[in-house]
Amino acid sequence: MAFTAMRTVGAFKVLAARSSLCLSRPGAALVARPAGVRTFSAAASKVSKVLESELKHEESQYEKSKEVQNFLKNSPFKFIDTEGDVNMALERTLGDKTVRVEFQLSSPMLGEEEEGEADMESTELSISVESKDGAGMTFFCSTQAGEDHRYVIGSVKTFASAAEKESMTSYNGPEFEDLDDKLQEALDEYLAELGMSSEVCDFVDAMASDKEQREYVRWLKYTKKFMES
């Protein structure tokens, strides 16, 4: 019994020694790098090169429109734009009230769909007028092609507080076209007094497209930077 146990222990020692020798061989220490690592580096490099080419092309083609430049020089509105954010706004103070025109960048897919339809441009926007206590009105509109009356009013919302203005369940007001003709005319004149005009619509359409282009260029830059990190 004791002899058998000693033989067993000896066998374990021999196996352990052989395993140690195998691990110590020069070839055994070389571990093949996973194929996926090399593939990722090559793929990332390829993506980076394509991005660089696209970035150079887009930057060489970009030019801020005249509508944007002229409007910002002569308008009482202050333009609010944050890099990386699709939302933009025009803001001004009128007496004791604040007027804010809000809109977003245009969708390139939408532009392609509308191509050929008399170059029609349309941008959704809202015009809010708010007093210091938070009460006010919001006109939900969209721009339309043409030289006269470049916007269409969809509905008009009235709110008693800032909380009601932002609430997703608050009443957005009736359809504008369902209102009495005289009321429609009066509200349209009031909106014009707030600063809504064809010039504002020209700026909104031009800036919606300009913003989309600038954000695309920014996307190219940051994607390229990530691929190279």
GUROZA-19845 format. One record per residue (C-alpha): residue number from 0; residue in one letter; x, y, z. Coordinates in steps of 0.25 Angstrom, whole numbers, plus 5000, padded with zeros to 4 digits. Layout:
BEGIN
R   i aa   xx   yy   zz
R NUM  a    X    Y    Z
...
// end
This chain:
BEGIN
R   i aa   xx   yy   zz
R   0  m 5000 5000 5000
R   1  a 5011 5010 5004
R   2  f 5019 5006 4992
R   3  t 5007 5008 4982
R   4  a 5005 5022 4988
R   5  m 5019 5026 4986
R   6  r 5018 5022 4972
R   7  t 5006 5030 4970
R   8  v 5012 5042 4976
R   9  g 5025 5040 4967
R  10  a 5016 5039 4955
R  11  f 5010 5053 4958
R  12  k 5023 5059 4960
R  13  v 5028 5054 4947
R  14  l 5015 5059 4940
R  15  a 5017 5073 4946
R  16  a 5032 5073 4942
R  17  r 5028 5070 4928
R  18  s 5017 5081 4928
R  19  s 5028 5090 4933
R  20  l 5037 5087 4922
R  21  c 5027 5088 4912
R  22  l 5023 5102 4917
R  23  s 5038 5106 4917
R  24  r 5040 5102 4902
R  25  p 5042 5115 4893
R  26  g 5031 5111 4884
R  27  a 5021 5109 4895
R  28  a 5022 5123 4900
R  29  l 5017 5129 4887
R  30  v 5002 5131 4887
R  31  a 4996 5135 4874
R  32  r 4989 5148 4874
R  33  p 4974 5147 4871
R  34  a 4971 5149 4856
R  35  g 4960 5159 4860
R  36  v 4970 5169 4866
R  37  r 4978 5170 4853
R  38  t 4965 5171 4845
R  39  f 4960 5182 4854
R  40  s 4972 5191 4853
R  41  a 4972 5189 4837
R  42  a 4957 5192 4837
R  43  a 4959 5205 4846
R  44  s 4970 5210 4837
R  45  k 4962 5208 4824
R  46  v 4950 5215 4830
R  47  s 4959 5227 4835
R  48  k 4965 5229 4821
R  49  v 4951 5229 4815
R  50  l 4946 5239 4825
R  51  e 4958 5248 4823
R  52  s 4955 5248 4808
R  53  e 4940 5251 4811
R  54  l 4944 5262 4821
R  55  k 4953 5269 4811
R  56  h 4942 5269 4801
R  57  e 4932 5274 4810
R  58  e 4940 5285 4816
R  59  s 4944 5290 4802
R  60  q 4930 5291 4797
R  61  y 4924 5298 4810
R  62  e 4920 5312 4809
R  63  k 4911 5320 4818
R  64  s 4899 5325 4810
R  65  k 4896 5340 4808
R  66  e 4883 5339 4814
R  67  v 4889 5335 4827
R  68  q 4900 5345 4827
R  69  n 4891 5357 4824
R  70  f 4880 5353 4834
R  71  l 4890 5352 4845
R  72  k 4896 5366 4842
R  73  n 4882 5373 4842
R  74  s 4873 5366 4850
R  75  p 4868 5369 4865
R  76  f 4868 5354 4868
R  77  k 4880 5347 4875
R  78  f 4883 5334 4869
R  79  i 4885 5322 4878
R  80  d 4893 5310 4873
R  81  t 4900 5299 4881
R  82  e 4910 5290 4874
R  83  g 4905 5276 4874
R  84  d 4891 5280 4877
R  85  v 4880 5279 4866
R  86  n 4872 5290 4872
R  87  m 4873 5305 4869
R  88  a 4866 5318 4873
R  89  l 4865 5332 4870
R  90  e 4862 5341 4882
R  91  r 4858 5355 4884
R  92  t 4852 5364 4895
R  93  l 4840 5372 4892
R  94  g 4835 5381 4903
R  95  d 4833 5372 4915
R  96  k 4832 5360 4907
R  97  t 4842 5350 4901
R  98  v 4840 5345 4887
R  99  r 4846 5332 4883
R 100  v 4847 5325 4869
R 101  e 4851 5310 4870
R 102  f 4854 5300 4859
R 103  q 4863 5289 4856
R 104  l 4873 5285 4845
R 105  s 4867 5279 4832
R 106  s 4867 5265 4828
R 107  p 4876 5262 4816
R 108  m 4866 5250 4813
R 109  l 4855 5260 4813
R 110  g 4862 5269 4803
R 111  e 4865 5258 4794
R 112  e 4850 5254 4794
R 113  e 4846 5268 4791
R 114  e 4856 5270 4780
R 115  g 4849 5273 4767
R 116  e 4837 5279 4773
R 117  a 4839 5293 4770
R 118  d 4851 5293 4780
R 119  m 4841 5294 4791
R 120  e 4847 5296 4804
R 121  s 4839 5294 4817
R 122  t 4844 5295 4831
R 123  e 4835 5293 4844
R 124  l 4837 5304 4854
R 125  s 4830 5310 4867
R 126  i 4829 5324 4871
R 127  s 4827 5327 4886
R 128  v 4824 5340 4893
R 129  e 4825 5339 4908
R 130  s 4823 5349 4919
R 131  k 4832 5349 4932
R 132  d 4822 5341 4940
R 133  g 4823 5329 4930
R 134  a 4809 5331 4923
R 135  g 4809 5332 4908
R 136  m 4806 5327 4894
R 137  t 4812 5318 4884
R 138  f 4810 5318 4869
R 139  f 4813 5305 4862
R 140  c 4817 5308 4848
R 141  s 4824 5303 4836
R 142  t 4831 5311 4825
R 143  q 4826 5310 4810
R 144  a 4831 5314 4797
R 145  g 4828 5327 4791
R 146  e 4831 5342 4792
R 147  d 4819 5346 4800
R 148  h 4815 5341 4814
R 149  r 4826 5330 4815
R 150  y 4819 5323 4826
R 151  v 4807 5315 4830
R 152  i 4801 5314 4844
R 153  g 4796 5301 4848
R 154  s 4791 5303 4862
R 155  v 4793 5313 4874
R 156  k 4795 5309 4888
R 157  t 4792 5317 4900
R 158  f 4799 5314 4914
R 159  a 4797 5320 4927
R 160  s 4811 5316 4933
R 161  a 4825 5310 4928
R 162  a 4821 5296 4933
R 163  e 4808 5296 4925
R 164  k 4816 5301 4913
R 165  e 4826 5289 4914
R 166  s 4815 5279 4918
R 167  m 4813 5268 4907
R 168  t 4798 5266 4911
R 169  s 4794 5281 4911
R 170  y 4784 5286 4900
R 171  n 4791 5290 4888
R 172  g 4780 5299 4883
R 173  p 4770 5298 4871
R 174  e 4774 5296 4857
R 175  f 4777 5310 4852
R 176  e 4769 5308 4839
R 177  d 4757 5305 4848
R 178  l 4757 5318 4854
R 179  d 4748 5330 4850
R 180  d 4754 5337 4838
R 181  k 4755 5350 4846
R 182  l 4762 5344 4857
R 183  q 4772 5337 4848
R 184  e 4775 5351 4842
R 185  a 4777 5357 4855
R 186  l 4786 5346 4860
R 187  d 4794 5347 4848
R 188  e 4796 5362 4849
R 189  y 4800 5359 4864
R 190  l 4810 5349 4859
R 191  a 4816 5359 4849
R 192  e 4817 5369 4861
R 193  l 4826 5359 4868
R 194  g 4836 5359 4857
R 195  m 4831 5348 4848
R 196  s 4834 5351 4834
R 197  s 4838 5345 4820
R 198  e 4853 5349 4824
R 199  v 4852 5341 4837
R 200  c 4846 5329 4828
R 201  d 4858 5331 4818
R 202  f 4868 5330 4830
R 203  v 4861 5318 4836
R 204  d 4861 5310 4823
R 205  a 4875 5314 4820
R 206  m 4881 5311 4834
R 207  a 4873 5298 4835
R 208  s 4881 5293 4823
R 209  d 4894 5300 4828
R 210  k 4893 5293 4842
R 211  e 4891 5280 4836
R 212  q 4904 5281 4827
R 213  r 4912 5287 4839
R 214  e 4908 5275 4848
R 215  y 4911 5265 4837
R 216  v 4925 5271 4836
R 217  r 4926 5270 4851
R 218  w 4922 5256 4851
R 219  l 4932 5252 4841
R 220  k 4943 5259 4849
R 221  y 4939 5252 4862
R 222  t 4937 5238 4856
R 223  k 4951 5239 4849
R 224  k 4957 5243 4863
R 225  f 4951 5231 4869
R 226  m 4956 5222 4859
R 227  e 4970 5227 4860
R 228  s 4970 5226 4876
// end
